[in-house]
Amino acid sequence: MTTAPLLPPPSSPADSEPPPARISFRQPVATTGYIDAAWWPRTLDLTAELPPLMDVMWSAAREVNRVSYNLHAWDRAPRRMTIEGRTVRLGGFNTSDPLTVSLSGEWGQERIDILVIAPDTSPAVADQAFRIASTVGDQLRAGEILQQAKDNASHDPANRS
């Protein structure tokens, strides 16, 4: 007698949860520096990317509910979203740094500036950006972190063909 292993039924897109956010925070948290974390979203769709990001923030007891971003760096997004029963306000601005998003609480307290690693970035460069952005005491801005990450990745023998 032959038996087939029992496999769970295939999940439908509605049943599946979004993958967790790929984010790295500076540890320990410091008040100096320009960047507090690095985030590597999978797409440029904030409606798809913010729920996992906010889940990470709220799980870490970070009470943020406002997101500021560059209008031209992301797909069109609504002004408000409901995530896990909470209202999150989104503000897109022409003048915001396209390499960052900023999260804050309702009254502007607890501002968190996050480096955005473009979805199409190579894993080697993203890994370097995560490492650099999580360094305490670093005074690099978003563009400088990404340039240094690209330079480091190109000089790493493990990344050469």
N, C-alpha and C positions, 0 to 999 in steps of 0.2 A: 504494500500500500504506500502510495506517495502522498506526502502532505505538503501543502504550500504554506509558507510562512504567512501569518496574518499581518497585513499591512494596514495602517490607518487609512481611512478614506481620504482621497485628495482634498485638500482644502481649497475653498473658493477664495477669490480675491477679497470678498467681504469678510471672510473668517480670519484672514491673516492680519497680524498686527504689523505696523511698519517696523523695519529693522531699527535697532538702537542707534542713537546719534553717535557719530565718530567724533569725539571731542576729548581734548586734554586740557586740564586746568593747571595753572601755575601753582605748584605746591612747595612750601606752604603759601597760602594766599598772602600777597603783599600789597601795600598801598602805593608802591612806586612802580614806574614803568607805564607803558602805553597800552599794552595788550595783556589781558587777564587769562585768555584761553585761545586755543586754536580749534576750529571746527571744519570738518571735511564733509559737507553735504553731498548727497548722491545726485541731486538735480538742482536746478535754479528755481524750483517751485516752492515758495515759502509755505503754501498751504499743505504740502506734503512733508516738508522738512522741519517745520516748527514743532509739531506734536512730539516727536522723539526728543528734540532739543529741550523743550519745556519740561518734559518728563524727567530728564536728567537734572535740570535746575531745581525743580520742585522736590525731587527725591533728596537733593542735597540741602534742603531747607532754604533755598534762595527764592525769596518771594518777589519774583519779577513778573510783570504783566504788560510791559511795553517793549516794543521792538522797533528800533530805528534802523533804516537801511537805505542804500543808494537805489533810487528808482530805476536806473539803467543797468544795474548789475543783476537784477532778479526779474523773473517773469512777473506779470501783473498780479497784484495781491489785493485782497479786500482790506478795508480799514480796521475791521474787527474780525476776530475768530473766536469760537468757543472751543476750548481744548480742555478735556477732562472736567467739563462743567464750569470752567473759569473763562472769563472774558479776557482776551489778549488784544491790546490795541497795537496796530501796526502803523508806522509813520514812514513813508517813503519820501526821501529828500534828494534833490539834485546835487546838493552840496556835501552830502555824506561821503566818507571815504568808501569807494566801491570794494575795497578789500576787507571791510569790517562790517559787523552788525553790532549794535549796542542794545543791551537789555537793561531795564531799570524797573524799579517799583513804581507804584502809583504816584508818589510825590517826588520822584526823581532820586530817591535814596537807593543805595546799593547799585550803582552803575557798573556794568560788566561789559568791557569792550572785547569783542571776540574777532580774531583773525579768521577770515573765511578762505579756506583752501579750495580753489575751483574744483568742481566735480571731475573734470577731465585731467586733473593733475596726476602724475605718475605716483605709484605707491612709495617709491624711493624718496621723491621730493616731499611728499606729504609726511612721511615718517620724520624726515629732517625738520620740517616746519613744526611738527608737534614737539620735538625735542627742544628746539630753540625757543619756541613760545612758552614752554613750561619752565624755563630757566628763571629762577628768582634773581632779581637785581638787574635783569637785562633792560636796557633803555631803548631797544630797537622799535621802530615803527613797523606797521604791517608790511609795507613794500620791502623794507630792509630785511625782515625775517624771511620773506619768500625768496628774495635774491640770494641770501646766504644759504637757504635750504637748497636751492638749485645748484649753487656753487659746490656745496658739500656733497650733494648726491653725484655730481659729475666727476668729482675727485675720488669717490669711494670705489676701490677696486672691485667690490662685490657687485657694483652696478654696471660694470663694463662687460660688453659681449665678447 
